[in-house]
Amino acid sequence: MSTTVEKHYKTGELLKRFAPYLMKYKKLLAFDLFCAALTTLCDIVLPRIMSTLTNTAMYNAAELTVELVLKLAFIYAILRLIDAAAYYYMSSQGHIMGVHIETDMRTDAFDHLERLSDSYYANTKIGQVMGRITSDLFDVTEFAHHCPEEFFIAGIKILVSFIILCQSSVLLTLIIFACIPFMIYASIKLNRRFRRATKAQRVQIGEINAQVEDSLLGEKVVKAFAAEEMEIEKFARDNEKFKAIKTERYYAMANYSMSTRLFDGFMYVTTIVAGGLFLVHGLINAGELVAYILYVTTMIATIRRIVEFAEQFQSGITGIERFLEIMDTPIDIKDAPDAKPLEIKEGRIQFDHVTFEYPDDHNRVLHDLCLDIKPGENLALVGESGGGKTTLASLIPRFYDATGGAVLIDGQNVKDVTLKSLRSAIGIVQQDVYLFSGTVLENIAYGKPDATREEIIHAAKLAGANSFISELPDGYDSYVGERGVKLSGGQKQRISIARVFLKNPPVLLLDEATSALDNESEILIEKSLADLSVGRTTLTIAHRLTTIRHADRIIVMGKNGIEEEGNHESLLEKKGIYYRLWNGILAEQAA
């Protein structure tokens, strides 16, 4: 079963998997880090300048001249200009690099999602998926450049501070730096709680997205059942859960920040006590102590900056984690390594001892089924719900794969040909028509994007759609609304048929294409479908038996597979299942 992989990734593994995206822009990253190094110059040099001024004033007052002060000020001003230019580059190109990486990851995620099978979407909320490829990846932009920058800057400052401080007093430096391992240990411990809370928050955002999407897309049903209050209550429950999770996250963040501030204070106290004692015993002079305290301040500010970056770090690392959960979801249905393009010669479809069970609940729908659909034949599938009609049709374009036996087109196993060539050869008209947000023209051209306007209009005429399209405010350029809400069911169905006419496939699957239409629309659609079926191998799934009475052959399916077979007249003569279904429909119509 193809479902989103949810597992705990170690931070090292996440960074390793993220590295290829970062290394794609390694030149940009290298210069970004070079600029980051330049921004540390002021912090590194300022304590030395202050130390020089202090020692000169206390021990060589005669050398403390205006010229010396201006010289030191000039050096610092130059460093500030360099700092400003470097920071500008980091803020612009660094963020732009992050945007590129975010875009690359989102492209890969969408590409992977497009290749996942129907079973994945049967078990996954679209709102969760939307959250993973939108808001989860927003934080990657910040993470992508801030993470290398912050740790690189911190590394430089801590290393340089350690070297310079050791020049003043090795013993005092070791005393100060002895605090850092304890700080790191506490940070790692508290960070785990913070990360868990961050991931739980992301998951709950997905749940809210899914609930909002479900409610808004079904708003007509909500209104029809006066269920607004129930939907508001459902949303309130999810929203309250989100509040609780986010509250827990902020508690975790507060604990993390508090522990670091306590260690900051401890390091300052240690510096004051140890530094003061060293000064009393003449082990360090006043200027060195000033510089020492400034370097310690710089180091503590750097550590605090890393702590403040922890929230952004966890948001980014969680975004990467949820991205990888998508990328690690296996693609159940894909091309075989040696797959070849499908070659249609006649259009014969064979089901050779086919068995199928759904991967999620192992419900066996088909068992050892054999069926031969002749080239150009119009074959209809009828029977009670749950008999496997739609499942049978879904095996042809490989929406699902047979768990046993083989599905063949002109002797070629559908598992041995490329998915693109297979699905390009099949036209599908379903009961639930999906139109994309856009114009009528764009929706008809969906199966053949390079079609000319004349070809699109010709396809619409063949589908009996040209007349109503011409009456729309903007004709073929009319906006259909989200999911085609501006059109009637019959109009949407004729556009979907026009789409297949334009595609012009040799094999046609009609899945209860008229069952949701009124009588007038059904008559119009039936004529369009009849025209569409000419010269094509056609498999029709029908609920209304009146729509398939002229089929070349009718298959009656039930729990035991194929129960009856024949044309309309021969099946009525048998007075079996089809006869009872037909007379039941006539009785309903008479009533």
Disulfide bonds with the S-S distance in Angstrom:
none
